[in-house]
Amino acid sequence: MSCFLSCVRFDTTTTTTDNNKPTITGSVSVSGVTCYTWDDVESLTSNFSRLIGTGGYSSIYLARLSGSINAALKVHVSSHRLYQVFRSELEILLRLQHPHIVKLLGYFDDSEESGALLLEYLPQGNLQEKLNRNSKQVLPWRNRTAIAFQVAQAIEHIHEKCSPQIVHGDIKSSNILLDKHFNSKLCDFGSAKVGFSSMVQPSKTTSTMSPRSKQVMMIGSPGYTDPHYLRTGIASRKMDMYGFGVVVLELVSGKEAVSAERGEMLVHTSAPLIHDILDSNGDITEEKAREFLDPRLSRDSSLDIEEVQTMLGVAAFCLRSPPSLRPSASQVVQTLIKKIPSLSFLGCGK
Ligand SMILES: Nc1ncnc2c1ncn2[C@@H]1O[C@H](COP(=O)(O)OP(=O)(O)OP(=O)(O)O)[C@@H](O)[C@H]1O
């Protein structure tokens, strides 16, 4: 137990810092990212014949590049306001390169109100679907810890390793995509905010705005939104850590952030456990950890209950209030490397 205390205690005072391109006429490639015409887009998706995902702002279609390479085309809904969302996502993706962030391959931009992003295709879809009780396959424990670790690395990259820094603003399991080996990639930078040192107010003072325009500016998704952000409208890196905490609870429990049947939020149903963990400074009994654990993992040979305890401790610290008490992404990465031995198969050093 005392070992576990050191597992999840964070020093919250430290703030660190091909050739596969389609041979389609009309396309222009700059730094490996290709600018397509609408005709190209229609041709790449065989006239939008296969829908593979939908979001609040977009539809995602399977695209075929030369050499039978698949890609995903994210077509933003046409409107002046959503065009800004598309431009912002495009500009952010153009400068992000990380093994656990979805890769931009190309884009279409009519410079007025329509845009589309061509992204690498992640064949296993999103994490929310994979954790769903109706999913045929149960995601093994080993993959769940790896996913948490890789997402923490992606967040560490945008928060601390790129300049200017980026707040994702919508960390949730449906924005975590999985490749054929269940490696994860963070996607959907449509809510992201750029140029933060730690905290920033939305561009206009919220006090002078109507409730409706305030609503339009709010980012995040039900079940994942930092209560501090909801109260203040201030987006910060720590709001991403809150969303990450909810994702870790989903990975451990196999439950949804908002239950489809009852509409209950996982952060609410887990509150007694989170309080217990925080009251005992990161400690949690094996029995309580087992009670919370996804029952589908009971026969998983890769399951290690101490790792479950560590993951729950990490989640509890990420959900802490005030936000300044939450760990940074790099502190989470370091804790996971030290305390989750199975991550060694990913080749990360101690
Ligand atoms: N590159 C990809 N490969 C495979 N599937 C993808 C890819 N990109 C998106 N998807 C699928 O489409 C879904 C929606 O994508 P995304 O979150 O980018 O859209 P959005 O309109 O920004 O959604 P939101 O409502 O979260 O803002 C994802 O959850 C995933 O299932």
The ligand as a Tripos MOL2 file, in Angstrom:
@<TRIPOS>MOLECULE
LIG
   31    33     1     0     0
SMALL
NO_CHARGES

@<TRIPOS>ATOM
      1 N1         -8.6800    8.7510  -39.0890 N.pl3     1 LIG1
      2 C1         -9.7430    8.0310  -38.7660 C.ar      1 LIG1
      3 N2         -9.7540    6.6880  -38.9580 N.ar      1 LIG1
      4 C2        -10.8420    5.9510  -38.6030 C.ar      1 LIG1
      5 N3        -11.9710    6.4640  -38.0570 N.ar      1 LIG1
      6 C3        -12.0200    7.8020  -37.8440 C.ar      1 LIG1
      7 C4        -10.9170    8.6510  -38.1920 C.ar      1 LIG1
      8 N4        -11.2360    9.9170  -37.8630 N.ar      1 LIG1
      9 C5        -12.4660    9.8720  -37.3250 C.ar      1 LIG1
     10 N5        -12.9520    8.6160  -37.3040 N.ar      1 LIG1
     11 C6        -14.2710    8.1740  -36.7810 C.3       1 LIG1
     12 O1        -15.1920    9.2670  -36.8460 O.3       1 LIG1
     13 C7        -15.5810    9.6610  -35.5010 C.3       1 LIG1
     14 C8        -15.7570   11.1810  -35.4530 C.3       1 LIG1
     15 O2        -14.5070   11.8330  -35.7260 O.3       1 LIG1
     16 P1        -14.1410   13.2570  -35.1040 P.3       1 LIG1
     17 O3        -14.2110   13.1710  -33.6040 O.co2     1 LIG1
     18 O4        -12.8530   13.7140  -35.6790 O.co2     1 LIG1
     19 O5        -15.3730   14.1540  -35.6310 O.3       1 LIG1
     20 P2        -15.9860   15.4950  -34.9970 P.3       1 LIG1
     21 O6        -17.0160   16.0060  -35.9410 O.co2     1 LIG1
     22 O7        -14.8670   16.4130  -34.6460 O.co2     1 LIG1
     23 O8        -16.6630   14.9200  -33.6800 O.3       1 LIG1
     24 P3        -17.0570   15.6220  -32.3050 P.3       1 LIG1
     25 O9        -18.5350   15.4880  -32.2260 O.co2     1 LIG1
     26 O10       -16.3460   14.7980  -31.2750 O.co2     1 LIG1
     27 O11       -16.5420   17.0240  -32.3470 O.co2     1 LIG1
     28 C9        -14.4800    9.1080  -34.5850 C.3       1 LIG1
     29 O12       -14.9510    8.8910  -33.2750 O.3       1 LIG1
     30 C10       -14.1330    7.8000  -35.2870 C.3       1 LIG1
     31 O13       -15.0860    6.7870  -34.9840 O.3       1 LIG1
@<TRIPOS>BOND
     1     1     2 1
     2     2     3 ar
     3     2     7 ar
     4     3     4 ar
     5     4     5 ar
     6     5     6 ar
     7     6     7 ar
     8     6    10 ar
     9     7     8 ar
    10     8     9 ar
    11     9    10 ar
    12    10    11 1
    13    11    12 1
    14    11    30 1
    15    12    13 1
    16    13    14 1
    17    13    28 1
    18    14    15 1
    19    15    16 1
    20    16    17 2
    21    16    18 1
    22    16    19 1
    23    19    20 1
    24    20    21 2
    25    20    22 1
    26    20    23 1
    27    23    24 1
    28    24    25 2
    29    24    26 1
    30    24    27 1
    31    28    29 1
    32    28    30 1
    33    30    31 1
@<TRIPOS>SUBSTRUCTURE
     1 LIG1         1 GROUP 0 **** ****
